[in-house]
């Protein structure tokens, strides 16, 4: 499994899990930040997970990466909806390759 942030443009993946834990009290560069336990939307991370689910991004859903520039938000297609997701949130969404689980070979 890998994070949604690492998916390349055009790739299709399946959501495996969404980290329900609060943010760490440190940024990726180990500097403390304000608002421990909250993401920038001003709601607790549990609320953030609920919001992702209401937008259709939930475990078992197939996603297609529309735009991942390596910086800024990413753009994914879920069902018939396009969602822009910040990189911090994308790091908390773990995905797997399509067919990676329960794959059977046809011979």
ABEGO torsion letter per residue (X at the ends): XBBAAABBBGBBBBBABBBABBBBABBAAGBBBBGBGBBAAGBBAAAAAAAAAAAGBBBGBBBBBABBAGBEBBBBBBEABBBBBBAAAAAABBBBBBGABGBBBBX
